[in-house]
Amino acid sequence: MITRKRLAAGLCGLLVTLTGGLSPVAARADAGEPAAKEPPKVELVLDVSGSMRARDIDGQSRMAAAKQAFNEVLDAVPDEVRLGIRTLGADYAGKDRKEGCKDTRQLYPVGPLDRTEAKAAVATLTPTGWTPIGPALLGAAKDLEGGDATRRIVLITDGEDTCAPLDPCQVAREIAAKGIHLTIDTLGLVPDAKTRAQLICIAEATGGTYTSVQHTDELSDRVRQLVDRAAKPVLTPVATEGADSCAKAPVLQPGLYTDRETFGQHHWYRVEVLPGQELRASVSVAADRAVHRDYGVLLRASTLAGREIVRGEAAGDGRTDVISTGLRYPKADIEGADTDADTKPAAETVCLRVSNSFSAPSGVRTTPGLPVELSVAVVDGPRDAGDTAFFGLGRGWWMLGALVVAGFLAGLLWGWISRWRVTVWRTN
């Protein structure tokens, strides 16, 4: 059964409604810029600890199932993907915990794939030692350093980490906090409850997915899907850092951004909006650790002077680990304005403030902050009042008056029908 990160589910609905007009602006902003893209990078991290000897996957050992799946995946890796392989627990068979927790190495370097060489390297593996997941993730992140390519780690293990206090979930959060857009997907081979909880935590900290695997074909299919996903990314967010005031805030262009906020923190950003344009923004804040059940998020747009323009807010009660909200701000066009470049009207600076009201139980670490994803779009503004936000209420009171009249007429009609029914009942 596949447990996908619910952050994507929470954000998807907002992106459908709020970023429908993003592409034209983004296309204009990028016109004339080279479209050079680095090849995506993927590193497969395989658990080769002693527990991989267990024979409970289709009548063969977990190690044999992993090798078979790797051979199938290596045959199907797209040519544009730069793939590497790292192991954990493959070399040290002793009982010294300190040495066992260092047992991770790169089996095949990240780069153009030689399928024969990679298969030969995997064939030599034998279940051996400990399960240092945290150190292996740190090593894999270092293997993928450099450039701005799409990066993905696929962790395949059958047990929880045995090298605490280097908590692999905390390691994943720290990797995510660096803003390098490295996604970690986890696959649990016949996992127990503790292993499942740890792998879900690792995946959710970086926006990845968790999969429970019971059969060999499930393993090969899922790893192949994740490698293909790295080769065909939909949109890569840009890391940014909000400020503690609008005056110091970064100016954002239309796009998708990621940031981190500690509990109860406020972050400011700025967006330039020309007359005749409409600002559309949405934000999602995810709880990647244990939090109290009541929480909220506020997205507020204001002028440089501090006057509030519009806001979006949402509250949660612990049923989901992500909360999202959005807003729209249509800036009125200047009637009769000349469109010549020399007399182009000045843009208005809109201050966006993202606030959260999350709180955590005692003992839960507050650093790094909670993941924040901010979507910004600036599109051509609506020409008719009926096309603005809130069904036209943004540009007049005619709709409110129409609703009042309609309610009054509906009340009269219902009263007449009620009296007629009472009269008929008395007559009969």
N, C-alpha and C positions, 0 to 999 in steps of 0.2 A: 504494500500500500504506500502511496506516495504522499508525503506531507509537504506541501508547497508553502513557501513563505507567504504569509497573509499580507505583508506589506504591499505586494504587487496587486492583490485583489482590492485593497482599500484605495490605491492610487488610480487603478484602471478607470473606474467610473468617472473620476474627476477629469482625467486626461481626455476622455472622450468628449466631454462637454466644454472644457476650458481651453484646450489646446488645438481645437479644430482649425484655427487660423494661424497656427504657429509657422507652418512650413513656408508660406509666401514671404514672410518677413525674414525668416532664417535664410531663405534662398537669396534674398536681396543682399543680406549682410555678408554672405559667403561668396557672392558672385565675384569673380576675378581672383579668388584665392585658390591656390593649388589644392587639389583633392587627394594629396598623397596620404596613404594610410599604411601604417605598419602592420605586418602580418600578426594575427592574433596568437597569443601564447597560452599553452595549456600544460600543466604538470599533473600527472597522475601519481598520487601518493598511496602506496600499497603497504598494508600491514602484513609483515612476514613473521609475526611473533609465534610462539609455540602453540597458541590456541588454534592457529590456522590448520593444524593437523586434524582437527575434528572432522569426522566423515558424516555430515548431515545435509549435504546439498546434492540432491539427485544421485545418492549412492556413492559419491566421491568426496574427497577431502575439500575443505574450503580453499586450500591453496591450489589444488588441481582445477577447481571451478574458476578461480581468479585467473590462472594461466590461460585456460581455454578462452575466457572472455577477453583477455588482453590480446590474444592472437587475432580474434575476430575484429576487435576495435582497431588494432594497428593496420589491418588490411583496408579499413574503411576511412581512415583519417584523411580529410581533404588536403590537397597538396599545399594550400596556402597556410595551413596551421603549422606553427612551430611547437613541437611537442617534446616534453621531457618526462622522465620517470624517476621518482624518489622512493626509497624504501624506509621502513622503520622496523626495528627488531630483527634485521636480517643477518647480523654478524656475531653478536655477543651472546653466548649461551650460558654464561656464568650467573652467579647469584648476587654479585655486587650491584646493588641498585644504582649507585652513582655512575658506574660504567654502563649499565644497561640503559640508562636514560640519555646517554650520548649516542646511542646506536641508531643513527639515521645518516643516510648518504644518498647522493645523486647517482642513480644507476645508469641513466642515459641523459645527456645534457639537452637543455631546451634549444631546439634549432630545427633545421630541415631534417625530415624523418628518413632514416634508412631502415626500412621495415625489417629486413633480414637481420641487421645488427641488433635492433631493439628486441626482436623475438628471441634471439640467442641470449641476450642479457637476462630476460625474464625467465627463460628456461633453466637457468642456473640457480634460481632461488629455492631455498629450503626453509620451512618454518623453524625458527631458532629461539628468539629471545623475548625481550620486554615489549611494552607498547608505549613508546614516548611520542604521543600524538602532538603535544605542545611543541617540543623541539623540532619535530618534522614539519609542522606548519611554518615555524620561523624560517627553517631552511628552505622550504619551497617558496616562501615570499621573497627571500633573497635571490633564489634562482631566477625569479621572474622580474627582477628589478630592471629599470632602465626603459626609456622611451614612453610613448603614450598608447601603446597597443592595448587591446582588450586582453585581460589576464584572468585566468580561471584555474583554481586548484580543485581537483576531484579526489577526495579522500575516501579510501575503501578500507574498512576495518571491521573486525568481528568482536571488538571489546572496547571498554572504556580505558582512558589513559591510566597508566600505572606510575606516572612520574609527578604527581602533585607534590608540592603546591604550585607548580607551573601549570595552572588551570588552562586547558586548551580553549575553553570558552572565552576566558579573559584575553588569551592570546589573539583570538579571532577578533574581539572587539578592538584591541589595540591596532591590529592590522587595518581594520575598517576606518579607524580614527585618523590614520595617516592620509586618507583621501586619495589613495592610488588606484581606487576602483578595482580592487582584486576581489573576486567572488569565490567563495569556498562552497562547493557542493559536497555533501556527505552521503555515503552509502553504507548501511549497516548489514553485515552478513549474519542472518539468523540472530538478530539482536535481542538482548534482554531489556527490561524497563530502564535500567540505569544507563546503558549504552545508548538507547534510543533518545533519552532526555539530553544527554551530553551532545550527541550528534545534531539534534535539532537546534540546540543552543548555538553551536558553532556555525551552522548554516544560516540561521536567522540573523546572526550578528553581522554578516557580510552581504545579506540579500540573496543568499543561495537557497538551495533546496535540499531536503532530506528524503532518502528512499530506503525502505526496508526491503532487503533482497532475500528470497527463499530459494530461488532457482538460478541456474547458470544463464539461461537465456534472458532472464530479467536483468542480470548484471551487465551482460554485453549490450543489450538494447539501451539500457539507461546511460551507460558510459558513452556510447556512441551518440546519443541524443545531446549530452552535455558538451561533447567535443564539437558537434555541429552547431550548437547554440553559440559557442565562442566564435565560430567562423562567420556567423551571420548575426551580429549584434543589432538590436533595434535602435537603441539610442544610448550613448555613453554620457552619463551625467558629468558635470564639471564641478570639481571641488572648490568651495569658496569658504570664506569665514566672515560671518556677520560681525558688526561692530556694536558697541554699547550705546551709540547715539547715531542719529541720521547724518549728522555732519561728518562723521568718520566712516560712514558705511560705504561698501563697494558699490559701484554702478554696474548693474546687471543688464546684459543684452538678452533678447529673447532666447530661451533655452531651458535646460533642465540642470539643476544645481543640487549639490549635497553639502550638508554641514552637520555640526554636532552642537547640541544644547544640553547643559546640565539641568538638573531639576529646578523648575521655576525661573529659568533664565529668559531674558529678552534679547533678541538679535535683530539688528536693523540692516536694511538693504535699500538701495535707491534704483529707480527706473525712470527714464526720460520718456515723456508722452507728449506728442505733438497735438495741436488742435485738429480735430477730425479723426483721431485715433481712439482705440479702446484698449485699456489694460485689462488683461485676464491673468489672474494668478491663483495658484493653488498650493497648498502645503500639506505634507503628511509627516507626522511624528510617530516613530515606532518605539515600543517598549521592548528592548532586547534583553531585559532582565526582570526580576520580580519587582512589581510596583503595587501600590495600594489600588483598590478597585475604582475609586473615583478620580477622574482626571479630565483635562480639557486642553484645547488648543485654540489660539486666537490669531487671526491674520488681519492686521489693521493697516489701512492706507490713509496717509495724512499728508498735509502740505509741509513745506520746510518750516513754516511758522508754528506747526503743531496742531492745526485744525484738522479734525478727523473728517475724511471724505466718505469712506465706506468701510465696513468690516465684515469678516466672516468668522464664525465661531462654532465649535462643536464640543460636546461633552461625551464621555464614555463611562461605563460602569464595570469594566473588567471583562466584558464578553469577547473582546478582540484585542490584539496587541498593537493595533495601529489606529490612529484617528486622523481624519482629514477634513479640511475645509477650504473654501475658495471665495473669491470676490471678482467683481467686474466693475470697471470705472470708465464710462464713455466720456471723453473730453469734448465738449462742444466745439464745432468748427467756428471759425471767424467769418461772419457774413461779409461777402464782398472782398475778401482778402486776395491780394495778388499772389499768384503761385510762382512768380519769378524767383530764381535762386537768391537774388540780392535782397529781396524783401520777405524771405521765408519767415513765418512767425516762430518765435522762440519756443522751445519745448518746456513743459512743466516738469519739475522734479517731484516725483511722488515717492514718499518714504513708506517702505513696507516694514512693519514690525511683526516678527513671529514670536509668540509667547506660549509657554506651556505651563500647566499646573499639575504635572506629575509629582508624585512623592514616593519614597521607597521605604520599606521596612528597615529596621536597624540591622546593621551587618551587611547590607547591600552596597556595593561600591558605586559611587556617583560619577567616577571617571573611568573611561572617557564618557562624554555626554551622550544623550540619546540621538539616534540617527534622524536627521531632518532631510526631507526631499522637497525642493521648491521648484515649481514650474512657473515660468514667466512667458507670456505671449503679448505682443503688441500688434493689433490688427486694425484694419480700416474700421472706423466707427460706424454705427448704424445711421442710416439716412432718415428712417421713419421712427417716430416715437414708439410705435408698437414693436420695434425690433430691439429695443433696449432691454436691460435687465428688469426683472420683476414685471413682465408683461406690460410695459409702458409706463409704470409708475415713476420710473426714473426721470421722465420728462413731462410731467403734468399730472393733474388731478382728475382728468376726464374719466379714466377707468374707475377710480374710486367712486365718482358720482354715478357711473353706470351700474356699479355693483349695488349701491344703496337703492337706486330706483328698482333694480331687478328684485332685490330682497323685499321691498315694500309691495310690489305687485304680486310676488309669490305668496306673501302673507295674506293679502286680500283674497287671492284665489283659494288658498287652503281654508280660510275662515268661511267662505261661501260654501265650499264642498262639505265642510263639517256641519253647518246649519242645515243644509239640504238632507244629509244623512239622518240627523236627529229628527227632522220633520217627517221623513218617510217612516222612521221607526215608530214614532208616536201614532201615525195614521194607521199602521198595521197592527 
